[in-house]
Amino acid sequence: MAGGWAKDGGVSEQIEASIGDELARMKARKVPQGESFTHCAECEEPIAEARRVAVVSVTLCIECQNERDGVVKTRGGINRRGSKDSQLK
């Protein structure tokens, strides 16, 4: 089914391309390596042994990590493949 100026299957191609872009971005992230810290890099409190074993190369205690996770990092929500408005005509 064609919608507006989009060719048949164009919307599906856009969705698949967006998913592929996000997967490539996630795979490109650096994987932590090395031993876990014994003390937090921010507050210098000891990091529990169970956390050091469970999380590879952990650097922060649970409290500091929770504070950092509370900070929202925004990314640009730009649809490079076309806008929704162009497909609704």
C-alpha positions as YAML, in Angstrom:
chain: A
units: angstrom
residues:
- id: 1
  name: MET
  ca: [0.00, 0.00, 0.00]
- id: 2
  name: ALA
  ca: [1.49, 3.32, -1.05]
- id: 3
  name: GLY
  ca: [0.92, 6.32, 1.17]
- id: 4
  name: GLY
  ca: [1.34, 9.80, -0.30]
- id: 5
  name: TRP
  ca: [4.69, 10.21, -2.01]
- id: 6
  name: ALA
  ca: [6.22, 7.13, -0.39]
- id: 7
  name: LYS
  ca: [6.81, 4.11, -2.56]
- id: 8
  name: ASP
  ca: [5.39, 0.70, -1.66]
- id: 9
  name: GLY
  ca: [7.07, -0.52, 1.51]
- id: 10
  name: GLY
  ca: [8.75, 2.85, 2.07]
- id: 11
  name: VAL
  ca: [7.52, 3.18, 5.65]
- id: 12
  name: SER
  ca: [8.76, -0.30, 6.51]
- id: 13
  name: GLU
  ca: [12.14, 0.53, 4.99]
- id: 14
  name: GLN
  ca: [12.36, 3.65, 7.15]
- id: 15
  name: ILE
  ca: [11.54, 1.71, 10.30]
- id: 16
  name: GLU
  ca: [14.08, -1.00, 9.46]
- id: 17
  name: ALA
  ca: [16.74, 1.63, 8.68]
- id: 18
  name: SER
  ca: [16.09, 3.40, 12.00]
- id: 19
  name: ILE
  ca: [16.38, 0.12, 13.89]
- id: 20
  name: GLY
  ca: [19.57, -0.74, 11.99]
- id: 21
  name: ASP
  ca: [21.07, 2.67, 12.80]
- id: 22
  name: GLU
  ca: [20.31, 2.25, 16.50]
- id: 23
  name: LEU
  ca: [21.73, -1.28, 16.59]
- id: 24
  name: ALA
  ca: [24.92, -0.09, 14.89]
- id: 25
  name: ARG
  ca: [25.20, 2.75, 17.42]
- id: 26
  name: MET
  ca: [24.79, 0.33, 20.32]
- id: 27
  name: LYS
  ca: [27.36, -2.12, 18.91]
- id: 28
  name: ALA
  ca: [29.87, 0.72, 18.48]
- id: 29
  name: ARG
  ca: [29.79, 1.53, 22.20]
- id: 30
  name: LYS
  ca: [32.95, 0.70, 24.06]
- id: 31
  name: VAL
  ca: [32.70, -2.46, 26.11]
- id: 32
  name: PRO
  ca: [34.13, -2.04, 29.61]
- id: 33
  name: GLN
  ca: [37.22, -4.10, 30.24]
- id: 34
  name: GLY
  ca: [39.50, -4.64, 33.19]
- id: 35
  name: GLU
  ca: [39.02, -5.17, 36.88]
- id: 36
  name: SER
  ca: [36.41, -3.44, 38.97]
- id: 37
  name: PHE
  ca: [37.45, -0.67, 41.33]
- id: 38
  name: THR
  ca: [37.42, -1.52, 45.04]
- id: 39
  name: HIS
  ca: [36.39, 2.06, 45.93]
- id: 40
  name: CYS
  ca: [33.99, 4.43, 44.18]
- id: 41
  name: ALA
  ca: [35.61, 6.86, 41.74]
- id: 42
  name: GLU
  ca: [33.38, 9.71, 42.96]
- id: 43
  name: CYS
  ca: [32.79, 9.35, 46.70]
- id: 44
  name: GLU
  ca: [35.63, 6.91, 47.49]
- id: 45
  name: GLU
  ca: [33.35, 4.64, 49.54]
- id: 46
  name: PRO
  ca: [34.04, 0.89, 49.26]
- id: 47
  name: ILE
  ca: [32.12, -0.91, 46.49]
- id: 48
  name: ALA
  ca: [30.39, -4.09, 47.65]
- id: 49
  name: GLU
  ca: [32.10, -7.27, 46.47]
- id: 50
  name: ALA
  ca: [28.85, -8.65, 45.04]
- id: 51
  name: ARG
  ca: [28.56, -5.55, 42.81]
- id: 52
  name: ARG
  ca: [32.21, -5.82, 41.69]
- id: 53
  name: VAL
  ca: [31.66, -9.46, 40.70]
- id: 54
  name: ALA
  ca: [28.29, -8.84, 39.02]
- id: 55
  name: VAL
  ca: [29.29, -5.78, 36.96]
- id: 56
  name: VAL
  ca: [32.44, -5.94, 34.85]
- id: 57
  name: SER
  ca: [34.85, -3.04, 35.52]
- id: 58
  name: VAL
  ca: [32.45, -1.15, 37.79]
- id: 59
  name: THR
  ca: [33.79, 2.23, 38.92]
- id: 60
  name: LEU
  ca: [30.90, 3.67, 40.94]
- id: 61
  name: CYS
  ca: [29.05, 2.58, 44.07]
- id: 62
  name: ILE
  ca: [25.31, 1.99, 43.83]
- id: 63
  name: GLU
  ca: [24.39, 5.41, 45.27]
- id: 64
  name: CYS
  ca: [26.61, 7.35, 42.84]
- id: 65
  name: GLN
  ca: [25.44, 5.22, 39.91]
- id: 66
  name: ASN
  ca: [21.80, 5.88, 40.82]
- id: 67
  name: GLU
  ca: [22.49, 9.63, 40.91]
- id: 68
  name: ARG
  ca: [24.17, 9.46, 37.52]
- id: 69
  name: ASP
  ca: [21.36, 7.34, 36.03]
- id: 70
  name: GLY
  ca: [18.84, 9.97, 37.16]
- id: 71
  name: VAL
  ca: [20.43, 12.48, 34.76]
- id: 72
  name: VAL
  ca: [18.70, 12.25, 31.39]
- id: 73
  name: LYS
  ca: [20.92, 12.63, 28.35]
- id: 74
  name: THR
  ca: [18.90, 13.82, 25.37]
- id: 75
  name: ARG
  ca: [19.76, 12.85, 21.84]
- id: 76
  name: GLY
  ca: [18.63, 14.61, 18.73]
- id: 77
  name: GLY
  ca: [15.39, 13.08, 17.50]
- id: 78
  name: ILE
  ca: [15.97, 13.83, 13.85]
- id: 79
  name: ASN
  ca: [14.40, 11.53, 11.30]
- id: 80
  name: ARG
  ca: [16.98, 11.62, 8.51]
- id: 81
  name: ARG
  ca: [14.92, 9.40, 6.23]
- id: 82
  name: GLY
  ca: [11.96, 11.77, 5.83]
- id: 83
  name: SER
  ca: [9.37, 13.49, 7.92]
- id: 84
  name: LYS
  ca: [5.98, 12.12, 8.88]
- id: 85
  name: ASP
  ca: [4.27, 15.12, 7.24]
- id: 86
  name: SER
  ca: [5.76, 14.28, 3.84]
- id: 87
  name: GLN
  ca: [4.22, 10.82, 4.04]
- id: 88
  name: LEU
  ca: [0.71, 11.98, 4.96]
- id: 89
  name: LYS
  ca: [0.04, 13.93, 1.76]
...
